[in-house]
Amino acid sequence: MQSREASAVKKSIQWNKYMVYIVLLVVFILFSIILRGNGFLSSTNLLNILRQTAMVSVMAVAGTFVIGAGQIDLTVGSVAAMSAMIASLILRHTNSVILAVMTSILFGVIVGTINGLLVTKLRLPSFLATLGMMEVVRGGAMWITDTAAVPIENSTFNKLFGISYIGPISILIVWTIVFYIVGFILFNKTPFGKHTLAVGGNEVAAGYSGIKTKVIKIKIFIMSGAFAAFAGIMYAARMQSGRYSYGDGNEMSVIAAVVLGGASMSGGSGSLIGALAGSVLMGMISNALILAGLSSAEQKMVNGAIIIFAVALSNLTNHRKNK
């Protein structure tokens, strides 16, 4: 009897692992039929979906590590906004692409380090620690230019990180591929990835096995901050300006993408390819809603429903796993 129950649990876990790909396929077929006359299936629109979701997809790479370690990072959207503002201000005063990029990423690293220290040294829950930091950083992005946008006239920066194409492929998609290759290697081929899941699965046991759990947590928050900062650079280059509103709500989109991709909110599991599929799924739904003529308010309602579905799916899987 026990072997049958174990087999049933294993099958349910495997089902959850591939759920996002099944849903992605079903949604794609559904929208292809409903919106066939609205240009949904055109190659331009399909590539546009990947381009529009590139920033969330990049943040979801680090988000897989964060959630895999049993943590939450709500600062990613605000870090993206602030890094875009920093890059635009530096470019306006120095016109140095390297300085703008390095300073923006350094800012993300600093925020990630602070998040990690708040969680490990002060023992604050990651949700509350990053919620507070999110407000601090977002407020800073608004204050630094009094909510005014900062135009970017450096064509090299804009082309390298946002508006250029390699054949029909946007440079944003190319950067996404690069980050997923790096993330896949780190997550699946290095001790860091294994230790991240071990910390999320059972932090006490991980500590007894010799894993420096606090160091791992700090590293994943630093990684999250750095990746969010690069996403901000992509936002700035794509829109050719810095603006405090960039990344607004991206923290929820990242969590939903990672959880839809097979990660557990309690930690211990995750999939980079699944997170990418989750991000594309959300982008596809948003794109289809726009083509269908839904208002921004209605789109927010649907996105909220997706987040509820993602968390409910994660909790259901955890319940069956622990049963």
C-alpha positions in Angstrom: 0.0 0.0 0.0 2.8 2.4 0.9 4.6 1.7 -2.4 1.4 2.6 -4.3 1.0 5.9 -2.3 4.7 6.7 -2.9 4.2 6.0 -6.6 1.1 8.2 -6.7 3.0 11.1 -5.0 5.9 10.7 -7.4 3.6 10.9 -10.4 1.9 14.0 -9.1 5.3 15.7 -8.6 6.3 14.7 -12.2 2.9 16.1 -13.4 3.6 19.4 -11.7 7.1 19.4 -13.3 5.7 19.4 -16.8 2.5 21.3 -16.1 3.8 24.6 -17.3 4.8 23.2 -20.7 1.3 21.6 -21.1 -0.4 24.8 -20.1 1.8 26.8 -22.5 1.0 24.5 -25.4 -2.8 24.6 -24.6 -2.8 28.4 -24.3 -0.9 28.8 -27.5 -3.3 26.6 -29.4 -6.3 28.3 -27.9 -5.1 31.8 -28.7 -4.0 30.7 -32.2 -7.6 29.7 -32.9 -9.3 32.6 -31.2 -6.9 35.3 -32.5 -5.9 33.9 -35.8 -7.3 37.0 -37.5 -5.5 39.4 -35.2 -2.0 38.5 -36.2 -1.2 36.4 -33.1 0.6 33.7 -35.1 2.7 36.1 -37.1 6.5 35.7 -36.6 6.7 39.3 -35.8 4.2 39.0 -32.9 5.7 35.8 -31.6 9.2 37.3 -31.5 7.6 40.4 -29.9 6.3 38.3 -27.0 9.8 37.0 -26.3 11.2 40.6 -26.6 8.6 42.0 -24.2 9.2 39.3 -21.6 13.0 39.4 -21.8 13.4 41.5 -18.6 11.2 39.4 -16.5 12.8 36.2 -17.9 16.3 37.5 -16.9 15.1 38.3 -13.4 13.4 34.8 -13.3 16.8 33.2 -13.7 18.0 34.5 -10.3 14.4 34.1 -9.0 14.8 30.4 -9.5 17.8 30.4 -7.1 16.0 32.6 -4.6 12.8 30.6 -4.4 14.8 27.4 -4.7 16.5 28.4 -1.4 13.2 29.0 0.2 13.4 32.8 0.0 11.5 35.7 -1.6 13.0 38.8 -3.2 10.5 41.6 -3.7 13.1 44.2 -4.6 13.7 43.1 -8.2 11.3 45.5 -9.9 12.5 48.5 -7.9 16.1 47.6 -8.4 15.5 47.5 -12.2 13.9 51.0 -12.0 16.7 52.5 -10.0 19.5 50.9 -12.1 17.8 52.3 -15.2 17.8 55.7 -13.6 21.4 55.4 -12.6 22.5 54.3 -16.1 20.6 57.2 -17.7 22.0 59.8 -15.4 25.6 58.6 -15.8 25.2 58.5 -19.6 23.8 62.0 -19.5 26.8 63.4 -17.6 29.7 61.2 -18.8 28.5 59.3 -21.9 30.4 56.2 -20.7 28.6 53.0 -21.4 31.0 50.9 -19.3 30.7 53.2 -16.3 26.9 53.3 -16.6 26.6 49.5 -16.8 29.1 48.7 -14.0 27.6 51.3 -11.7 24.1 50.0 -12.2 25.1 46.4 -11.6 27.1 47.5 -8.5 23.9 49.1 -7.2 22.1 45.8 -7.6 24.9 43.9 -5.9 24.7 46.4 -2.9 20.9 46.0 -2.6 21.3 42.2 -2.8 24.0 42.2 -0.1 21.8 44.3 2.2 18.9 41.9 1.6 21.1 39.0 2.4 22.4 40.5 5.6 18.9 41.5 6.8 17.8 37.9 6.3 21.0 36.2 7.7 22.3 38.6 10.4 19.1 40.2 11.6 17.1 37.0 10.9 14.3 39.0 9.3 11.8 37.0 7.1 12.9 37.6 3.5 9.4 38.7 2.6 9.4 41.5 5.1 13.0 42.5 4.6 12.7 42.8 0.8 9.3 44.4 1.1 10.9 47.2 3.1 13.9 47.5 0.7 11.5 47.6 -2.2 9.8 50.7 -0.9 13.2 52.3 -0.1 14.6 51.7 -3.5 11.4 52.6 -5.4 11.1 55.8 -3.4 14.8 56.6 -4.2 14.1 56.1 -7.9 11.2 58.6 -7.7 13.2 61.1 -5.6 16.4 61.1 -7.6 14.9 63.1 -10.5 11.6 64.1 -8.9 9.7 61.4 -11.0 11.0 62.9 -14.3 12.2 60.6 -17.0 15.8 60.9 -18.1 16.3 60.5 -21.9 19.3 58.4 -23.2 20.9 59.6 -26.4 23.8 57.2 -26.4 23.1 55.1 -29.5 25.8 52.5 -28.5 24.1 51.8 -25.2 20.7 51.6 -26.7 21.7 49.3 -29.5 23.9 47.0 -27.3 21.2 46.4 -24.7 17.8 47.2 -26.2 16.9 48.2 -29.7 19.3 46.4 -32.1 18.6 43.1 -33.9 20.8 40.2 -35.0 18.9 39.2 -38.1 15.2 39.0 -37.0 16.2 38.4 -33.4 16.1 41.2 -30.9 19.2 41.8 -28.8 16.9 41.5 -25.8 16.3 37.9 -26.7 20.0 37.3 -27.2 20.7 38.6 -23.7 18.0 36.4 -22.3 19.6 33.3 -23.9 23.0 34.3 -22.5 21.6 34.6 -19.0 19.8 31.3 -19.2 22.9 29.5 -20.4 24.8 30.9 -17.4 22.0 30.2 -15.0 21.5 26.7 -16.3 25.2 25.8 -15.8 25.2 27.4 -12.3 21.9 25.7 -11.2 22.5 22.2 -12.6 26.3 21.7 -13.0 27.8 23.4 -10.0 27.9 22.9 -6.2 26.3 26.3 -5.8 23.1 25.1 -7.5 22.9 21.9 -5.4 23.6 23.8 -2.2 20.9 26.3 -3.0 18.3 23.6 -3.3 19.7 21.8 -0.2 19.2 25.0 1.8 15.7 25.4 0.6 14.9 21.7 1.1 16.1 21.5 4.7 18.3 24.3 6.0 19.2 22.5 9.3 20.3 19.3 7.5 22.2 21.4 4.9 24.1 23.1 7.8 25.0 19.8 9.4 26.3 18.5 6.1 28.8 21.4 6.0 27.0 23.8 3.7 27.4 27.5 4.8 23.7 28.3 4.6 24.1 32.0 5.4 26.7 32.4 2.7 24.5 30.7 0.2 21.5 33.0 1.1 23.7 36.1 0.7 25.0 34.9 -2.6 21.5 34.3 -4.1 20.3 37.7 -3.0 23.4 39.3 -4.6 22.7 37.4 -7.7 19.1 38.5 -7.7 20.1 42.1 -7.3 22.7 42.0 -10.1 20.3 40.3 -12.5 17.5 42.8 -11.7 20.0 45.6 -12.3 20.8 44.2 -15.7 17.1 43.9 -16.5 16.9 47.6 -15.6 19.7 48.3 -18.1 17.6 46.4 -20.7 14.5 48.5 -19.8 16.5 51.7 -20.2 18.0 50.8 -23.5 14.8 49.5 -25.0 12.8 52.6 -23.9 15.9 54.9 -24.5 15.3 56.5 -21.1 15.4 56.0 -17.4 12.1 56.1 -15.6 11.1 55.3 -12.0 8.1 53.2 -13.1 10.1 50.5 -14.8 9.7 47.0 -13.4 6.5 48.0 -11.4 4.9 44.7 -10.5 7.8 42.6 -12.0 8.4 41.0 -8.6 5.0 39.3 -8.7 5.6 38.3 -12.4 9.0 36.7 -11.5 7.5 34.7 -8.6 4.6 33.5 -10.7 6.9 32.5 -13.6 9.3 30.6 -11.3 6.4 28.8 -9.4 4.6 28.0 -12.7 7.9 26.6 -13.9 7.8 23.9 -11.2 9.5 25.6 -8.2 8.0 25.2 -4.7 7.4 28.3 -2.6 8.8 26.5 0.4 12.1 25.9 -1.4 14.0 22.8 -2.4 13.0 22.7 -6.1 13.1 24.7 -9.3 13.7 24.6 -13.0 15.4 27.3 -15.2 13.7 26.1 -18.3 10.4 25.9 -16.5 10.8 29.5 -15.3 11.5 30.6 -18.8 8.3 28.8 -20.0 6.4 30.4 -17.1 7.6 33.9 -18.1 6.8 33.3 -21.8 3.3 31.9 -20.8 2.6 35.1 -18.9 3.9 37.3 -21.7 1.8 35.3 -24.2 -1.4 35.8 -22.2 -0.7 39.6 -21.8 -0.1 39.9 -25.5 -3.2 38.0 -26.4 -5.3 40.1 -24.0 -4.0 43.3 -25.8 -4.8 41.8 -29.2 -8.3 40.9 -27.9 -8.8 44.6 -26.9 -9.0 44.1 -23.1 -8.2 47.2 -21.0 -5.2 47.5 -18.7 -7.5 47.0 -15.7 -8.8 43.7 -17.1 -5.2 42.6 -17.9 -4.2 43.2 -14.3 -7.1 41.1 -13.1 -6.0 38.2 -15.3 -2.4 38.5 -14.2 -3.6 38.4 -10.6 -5.5 35.2 -11.3 -2.4 33.7 -12.8 -0.4 34.4 -9.6 -3.2 32.9 -7.5 -3.1 29.8 -9.7 0.7 29.5 -9.5 0.8 29.7 -5.7 -2.2 27.3 -5.4 -0.5 24.8 -7.6 2.7 25.1 -5.6 0.8 24.5 -2.3 -1.1 21.6 -3.7 2.1 19.9 -4.8 3.7 20.5 -1.4 0.7 19.1 0.4 0.8 15.9 -1.7 4.6 15.7 -1.2 4.4 15.9 2.6 1.3 13.8 2.9 
